[in-house]
Amino acid sequence: MQDVRFQRPVGKIANDVPATGLGTAIVEALVKQLEAKVDVISDADGTSVSVIRATFTSRVPRAA
C-alpha cells in the first residue's frame, strides 16, 4: 500500500466550516486503492453515496 497524506483544503470555504476537512480526501484515497468509483445521488429526501467496485465471476469448464 502506498503512503498517503491527507491535507485540509485552504481558502474561505475551508475556514468557514468547523471540521477537519479530511472526509473527502480519505474517501478519495480509499476509492483509488480499491480501483472503485463513487456514485452520488441527491434528491429532496437526501443524498446517497455509494462506493462501487467492479467484480466478476469466471466459470471454467470442467476437465474431461
Residue pairs with C-beta under 8 A, 6 or more apart in sequence:
1 33
2 33
4 29
6 22
6 25
6 26
6 29
7 25
8 14
8 20
8 21
8 22
9 21
14 21
27 38
27 51
30 36
30 51
31 37
31 38
31 51
34 51
34 53
35 53
35 54
36 51
36 52
36 53
36 54
37 51
37 52
38 49
38 50
38 51
38 52
39 49
39 50
39 51
39 52
40 47
40 48
40 49
40 50
41 47
41 48
42 48
